[in-house]
Amino acid sequence: MKHFKKALCGLLAASMMVSMAACGGATNTPATTTPAATDSTAASGDTILRLTCTTTPDTCDPAKGSGENDDNLYVNVYEALVKPNTADGSAEPWLATEWAYDEATNTYTFQLRDDVVFADGAAFTAADVKYSMDRMLAINDGYAYLYTNYVDSTEVIDERTVAFHLNQTYGPFISSLEKFYILNATAMTANTEAAGDYGENGDYGTKYLLNHSAGSGAYEVTAFEVNNSYKLAQNAAWWGEAGEAAPKNVEMMQLTDAATSKMLLQSGEVDLLHGHQESSTVASLTAGGYQSAAVEEYGLDYFMINTKSQPTDDVHIRKAISYACDYDAMSKIYGGCAPATGPIPSSLWGYSADTTQFTYDLEKAKAEIAQSAYADSLASHPIEIDYIQGNGETGKLCMLLAEALQSVGFTVSIEEVPWVSFCDNETDVSTSPNITNCFVTASYPEAGSLLETKYASWTLGNYNQNEWLQDDALDAMILDALSTVNDDERSQKYAEIQRYITGEVVPSVYTFVSTAKPVWNAASFDWCVAEGNIRGVLEWNFYYNDFTMLG
């Protein structure tokens, strides 16, 4: 696969001088000429919202994806039993009206809405819930890891009642269901090919969902081309209340090139640029009257350290890397984002401040190197740092770390890697580099989500986890915490895990809170972010039915 080498000097010094929208949550709107509204009306007279993303999903299948761009699609074309409250992310009814937990049988029983239909007009029933969970567990991809250790079976009680029988207690089960999107079982069965990887279920409709949707959401997919673009149209059969001025159509374009992004926004061919722009792009556009805001997420920027590869298999080397990280300078590159104090952002339920916190100290880095098994052979064990191509300022973070590591004796190379290759490399420990830089956010709003995603052995092999810890003690601690139903006790166990991770194994460097910085033309539309009502669960800021088209 092709990698892209980057120099370690020159560019870094220049980049540090560029200012950008602050990461404090305020909207950046300079007092300059206001851009004109774009032509957001199609030939049919329907409004169109045009956006960009860093990469399109690989499929429209909610059992497959688990990234930011996947979630932004899923939340608009599918629906779940529960959804996050816009204030704190706690679960509230969506396709379910209520639920009950039977402690004696470890069973959750849900009552379902009776007015929901899918995009093709088929009625939503408990059979669709069972089909969707059975399918997710069989495919065992995407967000399936949230359920594979816990859901024993799904039972249809009647058309409006469904039960999940768990094989062990699962404290955050209800919150986790925010990521369990329901498919139209009738449509899926009709579009399933007999030949496939899932026995009597053939391909389980995976080929169909490569470019179709089968949900009950406010929108449906009308066109889909991987690594290029997709289009959505309002679902005429939607059971919910369509926003009075919500866009009739949505067009999403994969775009990472800064010059093209600026040109399309300024020409009116795009209304909203994704939140991973370089600081110079944000500064230039906001100076021209476009708006930008810091959208703080339930996640962090992580330097993920491969604990099975030399020399980063030595905990003293990992501590040295942690001391070589200039946390303040890295935060400034991203405009002063809130600092991280451990593996969990402070806004996420279950966060603990009682962790081992590293500071930028090259003398302490040298002392840790001296205690390592590589003290006398450091030059013979080069370190590779990878980051995702076109992903904003992460390359500058890597350059800053690399320069510090070189100053204390490491040999370092940096690779800018296309997204697909970045993910492929993470599937095997032998192809995972020493260090990767990536933003990782919680799947549901509590600490257990990130702890499991980042460090559990059963979530290995995806872009979220380059650490390859495979730590039996940590696995047991995570399972114990997740199986604890009492909130206070579960929170205490999350705190113990955070202390163990930062004090004993040190598998990652935690720089700052993950913050997206979208840029948009305020004359074209209004949305919750512009109003300062930023939602903690990122994709719900991009729930298109809540947008108001102005052009």
VEXDREN-2710 file (C-alpha; in Angstrom, 1 decimal):
% VEXDREN-2710
k/r/px/py/pz
1/MET/0.0/0.0/0.0
2/LYS/1.1/3.5/-0.7
3/HIS/2.2/5.7/2.2
4/PHE/3.0/9.4/2.1
5/LYS/6.2/10.6/3.8
6/LYS/6.2/14.0/5.6
7/ALA/9.2/16.2/6.7
8/LEU/9.5/16.9/10.4
9/CYS/10.6/20.5/10.2
10/GLY/9.6/23.8/8.4
11/LEU/5.9/23.0/8.1
12/LEU/5.5/22.6/11.8
13/ALA/7.0/26.0/12.6
14/ALA/4.7/27.7/10.1
15/SER/1.6/25.9/11.2
16/MET/2.0/26.9/14.8
17/MET/1.6/30.6/13.7
18/VAL/-1.8/30.0/12.2
19/SER/-4.8/30.9/14.3
20/MET/-8.2/29.3/14.1
21/ALA/-11.6/29.1/15.6
22/ALA/-11.3/28.6/19.4
23/CYS/-12.3/25.3/20.8
24/GLY/-14.4/26.8/23.6
25/GLY/-17.8/26.1/22.0
26/ALA/-18.5/29.6/20.7
27/THR/-19.5/30.3/17.2
28/ASN/-16.9/32.3/15.2
29/THR/-18.6/35.0/13.1
30/PRO/-16.3/37.9/12.2
31/ALA/-17.9/41.2/11.4
32/THR/-17.3/41.1/7.7
33/THR/-19.4/40.9/4.6
34/THR/-22.0/38.2/4.9
35/PRO/-21.9/35.6/2.2
36/ALA/-25.0/35.4/0.0
37/ALA/-27.4/32.5/0.3
38/THR/-26.6/29.6/-2.0
39/ASP/-29.0/28.3/-4.6
40/SER/-30.4/25.5/-2.5
41/THR/-33.4/24.8/-4.7
42/ALA/-33.5/21.9/-7.1
43/ALA/-35.2/22.0/-10.5
44/SER/-38.2/20.5/-8.8
45/GLY/-38.4/23.3/-6.4
46/ASP/-37.2/21.1/-3.5
47/THR/-34.5/22.5/-1.2
48/ILE/-31.1/20.8/-1.1
49/LEU/-28.6/20.8/1.8
50/ARG/-25.1/20.2/0.5
51/LEU/-22.3/19.0/2.8
52/THR/-18.9/17.4/2.8
53/CYS/-17.4/14.6/4.8
54/THR/-13.9/13.2/5.2
55/THR/-15.0/9.9/3.7
56/THR/-18.2/8.3/2.9
57/PRO/-19.3/5.1/4.7
58/ASP/-18.4/1.9/3.0
59/THR/-22.1/0.8/3.0
60/CYS/-25.5/1.9/4.1
61/ASP/-25.7/-1.1/6.5
62/PRO/-26.1/-0.1/10.2
63/ALA/-24.6/-3.5/11.2
64/LYS/-21.3/-2.7/9.5
65/GLY/-20.1/0.8/10.4
66/SER/-19.1/2.5/13.6
67/GLY/-17.4/5.7/12.6
68/GLU/-18.4/9.4/12.7
69/ASN/-19.5/9.4/9.0
70/ASP/-21.4/6.2/9.4
71/ASP/-23.3/7.6/12.4
72/ASN/-24.2/10.8/10.5
73/LEU/-25.9/8.7/7.8
74/TYR/-27.5/6.1/10.1
75/VAL/-29.2/8.7/12.4
76/ASN/-31.0/10.2/9.4
77/VAL/-32.2/7.0/7.6
78/TYR/-32.7/4.6/10.5
79/GLU/-34.2/4.7/14.0
80/ALA/-33.5/3.0/17.3
81/LEU/-35.6/1.9/20.2
82/VAL/-34.1/4.8/22.2
83/LYS/-32.4/8.1/21.4
84/PRO/-30.1/10.4/23.4
85/ASN/-31.5/13.3/25.2
86/THR/-30.2/16.4/23.5
87/ALA/-29.0/17.9/26.8
88/ASP/-27.1/15.1/28.5
89/GLY/-27.2/12.1/26.1
90/SER/-29.3/9.9/28.5
91/ALA/-31.6/7.5/26.8
92/GLU/-35.3/8.5/26.1
93/PRO/-38.0/6.7/24.1
94/TRP/-37.9/6.7/20.3
95/LEU/-39.4/3.6/18.6
96/ALA/-40.1/2.2/22.0
97/THR/-42.6/3.8/24.3
98/GLU/-41.5/2.2/27.6
99/TRP/-39.4/-0.7/28.9
100/ALA/-39.1/-2.7/32.0
101/TYR/-36.3/-4.8/33.5
102/ASP/-36.9/-8.2/35.2
103/GLU/-33.9/-8.7/37.5
104/ALA/-34.8/-12.4/38.2
105/THR/-34.6/-13.4/34.5
106/ASN/-32.2/-10.6/33.4
107/THR/-34.7/-9.7/30.7
108/TYR/-35.5/-6.2/29.2
109/THR/-39.0/-5.9/27.7
110/PHE/-39.9/-3.1/25.4
111/GLN/-43.3/-1.8/24.3
112/LEU/-43.2/-0.4/20.8
113/ARG/-44.9/2.5/19.0
114/ASP/-47.9/1.5/16.9
115/ASP/-47.7/4.3/14.3
116/VAL/-44.3/3.7/12.7
117/VAL/-43.9/2.6/9.1
118/PHE/-40.8/2.0/7.0
119/ALA/-40.0/4.0/3.9
120/ASP/-41.8/1.4/1.7
121/GLY/-45.0/1.7/3.9
122/ALA/-44.5/-1.6/5.8
123/ALA/-45.5/-1.5/9.4
124/PHE/-42.9/-1.6/12.1
125/THR/-43.3/-4.5/14.5
126/ALA/-41.4/-6.5/17.1
127/ALA/-40.3/-8.9/14.3
128/ASP/-38.2/-6.2/12.8
129/VAL/-36.4/-5.7/16.1
130/LYS/-35.7/-9.4/16.5
131/TYR/-34.5/-9.6/12.9
132/SER/-32.2/-6.6/13.3
133/MET/-30.6/-7.9/16.5
134/ASP/-30.2/-11.4/15.2
135/ARG/-28.6/-10.0/12.1
136/MET/-26.2/-7.7/13.9
137/LEU/-25.0/-10.5/16.1
138/ALA/-24.5/-12.8/13.1
139/ILE/-22.6/-10.3/11.1
140/ASN/-20.5/-9.3/14.2
141/ASP/-19.2/-6.1/12.9
142/GLY/-19.8/-2.4/13.6
143/TYR/-21.5/-1.9/16.9
144/ALA/-22.1/-5.6/17.5
145/TYR/-19.4/-5.7/20.2
146/LEU/-21.9/-3.8/22.4
147/TYR/-24.2/-6.8/22.5
148/THR/-22.2/-10.0/21.6
149/ASN/-21.2/-10.7/25.3
150/TYR/-24.6/-10.0/26.6
151/VAL/-27.6/-10.6/24.4
152/ASP/-28.5/-14.3/24.5
153/SER/-31.7/-14.1/22.5
154/THR/-34.5/-11.7/21.3
155/GLU/-38.1/-12.8/21.7
156/VAL/-41.2/-11.5/19.9
157/ILE/-43.9/-11.4/22.6
158/ASP/-46.5/-9.9/20.2
159/GLU/-46.5/-7.3/17.5
160/ARG/-45.9/-4.5/19.9
161/THR/-43.7/-6.2/22.5
162/VAL/-40.2/-7.5/22.3
163/ALA/-37.9/-8.9/24.9
164/PHE/-34.1/-9.2/25.1
165/HIS/-32.9/-12.1/27.2
166/LEU/-29.4/-11.3/28.5
167/ASN/-26.9/-14.0/29.6
168/GLN/-25.3/-11.6/32.1
169/THR/-26.1/-8.3/33.6
170/TYR/-25.3/-5.2/31.5
171/GLY/-25.4/-1.9/33.2
172/PRO/-25.4/0.4/30.2
173/PHE/-27.7/-1.8/28.1
174/ILE/-30.4/0.8/27.6
175/SER/-27.9/3.6/26.6
176/SER/-26.1/1.2/24.2
177/LEU/-29.3/0.7/22.3
178/GLU/-28.9/4.2/20.9
179/LYS/-26.6/2.5/18.4
180/PHE/-29.0/-0.4/17.6
181/TYR/-30.8/0.7/14.4
182/ILE/-33.8/-1.2/13.2
183/LEU/-34.1/-2.6/9.7
184/ASN/-37.2/-3.4/7.7
185/ALA/-37.2/-7.2/8.0
186/THR/-39.6/-7.7/5.1
187/ALA/-37.7/-5.6/2.6
188/MET/-34.4/-7.1/3.8
189/THR/-35.6/-10.7/3.4
190/ALA/-36.9/-9.9/-0.1
191/ASN/-33.5/-8.5/-1.1
192/THR/-31.3/-11.2/0.4
193/GLU/-29.2/-13.3/-1.9
194/ALA/-29.2/-17.0/-1.2
195/ALA/-25.4/-17.3/-1.6
196/GLY/-23.5/-15.7/1.3
197/ASP/-21.6/-16.0/4.5
198/TYR/-24.5/-16.5/6.9
199/GLY/-25.8/-20.0/6.2
200/GLU/-29.6/-20.1/5.7
201/ASN/-29.6/-16.3/5.7
202/GLY/-27.5/-16.1/2.6
203/ASP/-25.8/-12.7/2.4
204/TYR/-28.3/-11.3/5.0
205/GLY/-29.0/-8.4/2.5
206/THR/-25.5/-7.0/2.8
207/LYS/-25.2/-6.6/-1.0
208/TYR/-28.5/-4.7/-1.1
209/LEU/-27.4/-2.3/1.6
210/LEU/-24.3/-1.4/-0.3
211/ASN/-26.3/1.3/-2.0
212/HIS/-29.9/1.2/-0.5
213/SER/-31.4/1.9/2.9
214/ALA/-34.2/0.0/4.6
215/GLY/-35.2/2.1/7.6
216/SER/-38.0/4.2/9.1
217/GLY/-36.0/7.5/9.5
218/ALA/-36.8/10.9/8.2
219/TYR/-34.7/10.4/5.1
220/GLU/-33.9/7.5/2.7
221/VAL/-30.9/6.9/0.4
222/THR/-31.5/7.7/-3.2
223/ALA/-28.0/7.4/-4.5
224/PHE/-24.8/6.0/-3.0
225/GLU/-21.2/5.7/-4.3
226/VAL/-18.5/4.6/-2.0
227/ASN/-15.5/7.1/-1.6
228/ASN/-17.4/9.7/-3.6
229/SER/-20.9/10.8/-2.5
230/TYR/-24.4/9.9/-1.5
231/LYS/-27.9/11.5/-1.7
232/LEU/-30.8/11.4/0.6
233/ALA/-34.5/12.5/0.1
234/GLN/-37.2/13.0/2.7
235/ASN/-39.0/9.8/3.5
236/ALA/-42.6/10.6/2.3
237/ALA/-43.9/7.8/4.5
238/TRP/-42.2/9.0/7.7
239/TRP/-44.3/8.7/10.8
240/GLY/-42.7/11.7/12.5
241/GLU/-43.3/15.4/12.0
242/ALA/-41.1/16.8/9.2
243/GLY/-39.5/20.1/9.9
244/GLU/-41.4/22.9/8.2
245/ALA/-38.3/24.1/6.4
246/ALA/-36.1/21.0/6.7
247/PRO/-34.2/20.2/3.5
248/LYS/-36.1/18.0/1.1
249/ASN/-32.9/16.6/-0.2
250/VAL/-29.4/16.1/1.2
251/GLU/-26.2/15.7/-0.9
252/MET/-23.0/14.5/0.8
253/MET/-19.6/14.7/-0.9
254/GLN/-16.4/13.1/0.2
255/LEU/-13.8/16.0/0.2
256/THR/-10.6/16.6/2.1
257/ASP/-8.7/19.0/-0.2
258/ALA/-8.6/22.4/1.5
259/ALA/-8.5/24.5/-1.7
260/THR/-11.4/22.7/-3.3
261/SER/-13.4/22.9/-0.1
262/LYS/-13.0/26.7/0.1
263/MET/-13.8/27.1/-3.5
264/LEU/-17.0/25.1/-3.3
265/LEU/-18.2/26.9/-0.2
266/GLN/-17.5/30.3/-1.6
267/SER/-19.1/29.5/-5.0
268/GLY/-22.3/28.3/-3.2
269/GLU/-21.9/24.7/-4.4
270/VAL/-21.6/23.5/-0.8
271/ASP/-23.4/24.8/2.3
272/LEU/-21.5/23.1/5.1
273/LEU/-17.9/21.8/5.3
274/HIS/-17.1/18.9/7.6
275/GLY/-15.5/19.6/11.0
276/HIS/-12.0/18.4/10.3
277/GLN/-10.6/21.4/8.4
278/GLU/-7.1/22.7/8.8
279/SER/-6.8/25.9/10.9
280/SER/-5.7/28.0/7.9
281/THR/-8.9/27.0/6.1
282/VAL/-11.1/27.8/9.0
283/ALA/-9.4/31.2/9.6
284/SER/-9.6/32.2/5.9
285/LEU/-13.3/31.3/5.6
286/THR/-14.4/32.9/8.9
287/ALA/-12.5/36.0/7.9
288/GLY/-14.7/36.0/4.8
289/GLY/-17.9/36.0/6.8
290/TYR/-18.6/32.2/7.0
291/GLN/-19.4/30.7/10.4
292/SER/-17.5/28.1/12.4
293/ALA/-18.1/26.6/15.8
294/ALA/-16.3/24.2/18.1
295/VAL/-18.5/21.1/18.6
296/GLU/-17.0/19.3/21.6
297/GLU/-17.6/15.5/21.5
298/TYR/-17.6/12.6/24.0
299/GLY/-14.1/11.7/22.9
300/LEU/-10.4/12.5/22.8
301/ASP/-7.5/12.8/20.5
302/TYR/-5.3/9.7/21.2
303/PHE/-1.8/8.8/20.4
304/MET/-2.3/5.0/20.4
305/ILE/0.8/3.1/21.3
306/ASN/1.3/-0.5/20.0
307/THR/2.2/-2.4/23.2
308/LYS/3.3/-5.5/21.3
309/SER/5.9/-3.9/18.9
310/GLN/9.5/-3.0/19.7
311/PRO/10.4/-0.7/21.4
312/THR/6.9/0.4/22.5
313/ASP/6.3/-3.0/24.1
314/ASP/8.3/-1.6/27.1
315/VAL/6.1/0.5/29.6
316/HIS/9.1/2.8/30.3
317/ILE/9.2/3.7/26.6
318/ARG/5.5/4.4/26.6
319/LYS/6.0/6.6/29.7
320/ALA/8.8/8.4/27.9
321/ILE/6.5/9.1/24.9
322/SER/3.9/10.4/27.3
323/TYR/6.5/12.8/28.8
324/ALA/7.6/13.9/25.3
325/CYS/4.2/15.1/24.4
326/ASP/3.9/18.9/24.5
327/TYR/0.2/19.0/25.5
328/ASP/-0.2/22.8/25.6
329/ALA/1.3/23.2/22.2
330/MET/-0.9/20.5/20.7
331/SER/-4.0/22.0/22.2
332/LYS/-3.0/25.4/20.6
333/ILE/-2.7/23.7/17.2
334/TYR/-6.3/22.9/17.5
335/GLY/-7.2/26.3/18.8
336/GLY/-7.1/25.7/22.6
337/CYS/-9.3/22.7/23.0
338/ALA/-10.0/21.5/26.5
339/PRO/-7.1/19.3/27.8
340/ALA/-7.4/15.6/28.5
341/THR/-6.5/14.4/32.0
342/GLY/-6.8/10.6/31.2
343/PRO/-8.5/8.2/28.9
344/ILE/-12.0/9.7/29.4
345/PRO/-13.2/13.3/28.7
346/SER/-14.5/15.1/31.8
347/SER/-18.0/15.6/30.2
348/LEU/-18.6/11.8/30.0
349/TRP/-20.4/10.1/32.8
350/GLY/-18.0/7.8/34.7
351/TYR/-15.0/10.1/34.2
352/SER/-12.5/10.2/37.1
353/ALA/-9.9/12.9/37.7
354/ASP/-8.0/10.5/40.0
355/THR/-5.5/9.3/37.3
356/THR/-1.7/9.5/36.7
357/GLN/-1.3/12.6/34.6
358/PHE/1.8/13.2/32.5
359/THR/3.2/16.6/31.7
360/TYR/5.7/17.7/29.0
361/ASP/9.1/17.0/30.6
362/LEU/11.9/15.8/28.4
363/GLU/14.2/15.1/31.4
364/LYS/11.7/12.7/32.8
365/ALA/11.4/11.1/29.3
366/LYS/15.1/10.5/29.3
367/ALA/14.9/9.0/32.8
368/GLU/12.2/6.5/31.6
369/ILE/14.3/5.6/28.6
370/ALA/17.2/4.8/30.9
371/GLN/15.0/2.4/32.8
372/SER/13.9/0.6/29.7
373/ALA/15.2/-2.6/28.0
374/TYR/16.1/-0.4/25.0
375/ALA/18.3/2.1/26.8
376/ASP/21.5/0.9/25.0
377/SER/19.9/0.2/21.6
378/LEU/17.3/2.9/21.1
379/ALA/18.7/3.9/17.7
380/SER/18.3/0.4/16.4
381/HIS/14.5/0.4/17.1
382/PRO/12.9/3.1/15.0
383/ILE/9.4/4.3/15.8
384/GLU/6.7/4.8/13.1
385/ILE/3.9/7.3/13.7
386/ASP/0.8/7.1/11.4
387/TYR/-2.0/9.5/10.9
388/ILE/-5.1/9.7/8.6
389/GLN/-4.6/11.5/5.3
390/GLY/-6.5/14.8/5.1
391/ASN/-7.7/14.7/8.8
392/GLY/-7.1/18.3/9.7
393/GLU/-4.2/19.1/11.9
394/THR/-3.3/15.6/13.2
395/GLY/-0.2/15.6/11.0
396/LYS/1.1/18.6/12.9
397/LEU/0.5/16.9/16.2
398/CYS/2.5/13.9/14.9
399/MET/5.4/16.2/13.8
400/LEU/5.5/17.9/17.1
401/LEU/5.7/14.6/19.0
402/ALA/8.3/13.2/16.5
403/GLU/10.6/16.2/17.0
404/ALA/10.5/15.8/20.8
405/LEU/11.1/12.1/20.5
406/GLN/14.1/12.7/18.2
407/SER/15.5/15.2/20.7
408/VAL/15.7/12.4/23.4
409/GLY/17.3/9.8/21.1
410/PHE/14.5/8.1/19.2
411/THR/14.6/7.5/15.4
412/VAL/11.2/8.5/14.1
413/SER/9.3/8.3/10.8
414/ILE/5.9/9.7/10.0
415/GLU/3.3/8.2/7.6
416/GLU/0.3/10.0/6.2
417/VAL/-2.0/7.1/5.4
418/PRO/-5.3/7.0/3.4
419/TRP/-8.3/6.2/5.6
420/VAL/-8.8/2.7/4.1
421/SER/-5.2/1.8/4.6
422/PHE/-5.2/3.2/8.1
423/CYS/-8.1/0.9/9.0
424/ASP/-6.5/-2.1/7.2
425/ASN/-3.3/-1.7/9.1
426/GLU/-5.1/-1.9/12.4
427/THR/-6.6/-5.3/11.7
428/ASP/-3.4/-7.1/12.6
429/VAL/-0.8/-6.5/15.2
430/SER/2.0/-7.1/12.6
431/THR/0.9/-4.3/10.4
432/SER/0.0/-1.9/13.2
433/PRO/2.6/0.9/13.5
434/ASN/4.2/1.9/16.8
435/ILE/2.0/4.9/17.2
436/THR/-1.2/6.1/15.5
437/ASN/-3.0/9.4/16.0
438/CYS/-6.8/9.3/15.9
439/PHE/-9.9/10.9/17.4
440/VAL/-12.1/8.3/19.2
441/THR/-15.6/9.1/20.6
442/ALA/-17.9/7.1/22.8
443/SER/-20.6/5.0/21.2
444/TYR/-23.0/5.8/24.1
445/PRO/-22.6/8.5/26.7
446/GLU/-20.7/6.9/29.5
447/ALA/-17.1/5.9/30.3
448/GLY/-17.6/2.2/29.7
449/SER/-18.1/2.8/26.0
450/LEU/-14.7/4.3/25.5
451/LEU/-12.9/1.9/27.9
452/GLU/-14.3/-1.1/26.0
453/THR/-13.8/0.4/22.5
454/LYS/-10.2/1.4/23.3
455/TYR/-8.8/-1.4/25.5
456/ALA/-10.9/-4.6/25.6
457/SER/-9.5/-7.6/23.8
458/TRP/-12.7/-8.4/22.1
459/THR/-12.7/-5.0/20.3
460/LEU/-9.2/-5.5/18.7
461/GLY/-8.7/-5.1/15.0
462/ASN/-10.3/-1.8/14.3
463/TYR/-9.0/1.8/13.8
464/ASN/-10.0/2.7/17.4
465/GLN/-7.5/0.5/19.0
466/ASN/-3.8/0.4/18.0
467/GLU/-2.7/-0.5/21.6
468/TRP/-3.1/-4.3/21.3
469/LEU/-3.1/-4.6/25.1
470/GLN/-4.7/-8.0/25.4
471/ASP/-4.5/-7.6/29.2
472/ASP/-6.5/-10.3/31.0
473/ALA/-6.7/-8.2/34.2
474/LEU/-8.0/-5.2/32.4
475/ASP/-10.5/-7.3/30.4
476/ALA/-11.9/-8.7/33.7
477/MET/-12.2/-5.2/35.1
478/ILE/-14.0/-3.9/32.1
479/LEU/-16.4/-6.8/32.0
480/ASP/-17.1/-6.4/35.8
481/ALA/-17.8/-2.7/35.4
482/LEU/-20.1/-3.2/32.4
483/SER/-22.0/-6.0/34.2
484/THR/-22.7/-3.7/37.2
485/VAL/-26.3/-2.4/37.2
486/ASN/-25.9/0.0/40.1
487/ASP/-24.8/3.3/38.7
488/ASP/-22.7/4.4/41.7
489/GLU/-20.9/1.1/41.8
490/ARG/-20.3/1.1/38.1
491/SER/-18.9/4.6/38.2
492/GLN/-16.4/3.6/40.9
493/LYS/-15.3/0.6/38.9
494/TYR/-14.8/2.9/35.9
495/ALA/-12.5/5.1/38.1
496/GLU/-10.5/2.1/39.1
497/ILE/-10.0/1.1/35.5
498/GLN/-8.8/4.6/34.6
499/ARG/-6.3/4.5/37.5
500/TYR/-4.9/1.2/36.3
501/ILE/-4.6/2.3/32.7
502/THR/-2.8/5.5/33.4
503/GLY/-0.7/4.2/36.3
504/GLU/0.2/0.7/35.2
505/VAL/0.1/0.0/31.5
506/VAL/0.2/3.5/29.9
507/PRO/-1.1/2.4/26.4
508/SER/-2.0/5.8/25.0
509/VAL/-1.2/9.5/25.2
510/TYR/-4.3/11.7/25.8
511/THR/-3.9/15.1/24.3
512/PHE/-7.2/17.0/24.3
513/VAL/-11.0/16.7/24.0
514/SER/-12.2/15.7/20.5
515/THR/-13.6/18.9/18.9
516/ALA/-15.1/19.2/15.4
517/LYS/-14.9/22.6/13.7
518/PRO/-17.5/22.7/10.9
519/VAL/-17.7/25.8/8.6
520/TRP/-20.9/26.9/7.0
521/ASN/-22.8/29.6/5.1
522/ALA/-25.3/31.0/7.6
523/ALA/-27.3/32.6/4.8
524/SER/-28.2/29.1/3.6
525/PHE/-29.6/27.4/6.7
526/ASP/-29.9/27.5/10.4
527/TRP/-29.2/24.6/12.8
528/CYS/-28.7/23.8/16.5
529/VAL/-24.9/24.5/16.4
530/ALA/-25.4/28.0/15.1
531/GLU/-27.8/28.6/18.0
532/GLY/-25.3/27.3/20.5
533/ASN/-27.4/24.3/21.3
534/ILE/-24.6/21.8/20.7
535/ARG/-25.6/18.2/21.4
536/GLY/-23.2/15.9/23.2
537/VAL/-23.7/13.0/20.8
538/LEU/-22.1/14.3/17.7
539/GLU/-24.4/12.8/15.0
540/TRP/-27.4/14.4/16.5
541/ASN/-26.0/17.8/15.5
542/PHE/-26.4/16.6/12.0
543/TYR/-30.0/15.4/12.2
544/TYR/-31.2/17.0/9.0
545/ASN/-34.9/17.2/10.0
546/ASP/-33.9/19.8/12.6
547/PHE/-32.2/22.0/10.0
548/THR/-34.0/25.1/8.7
549/MET/-33.3/26.0/5.1
550/LEU/-33.2/29.8/4.4
551/GLY/-32.2/30.1/0.8
END
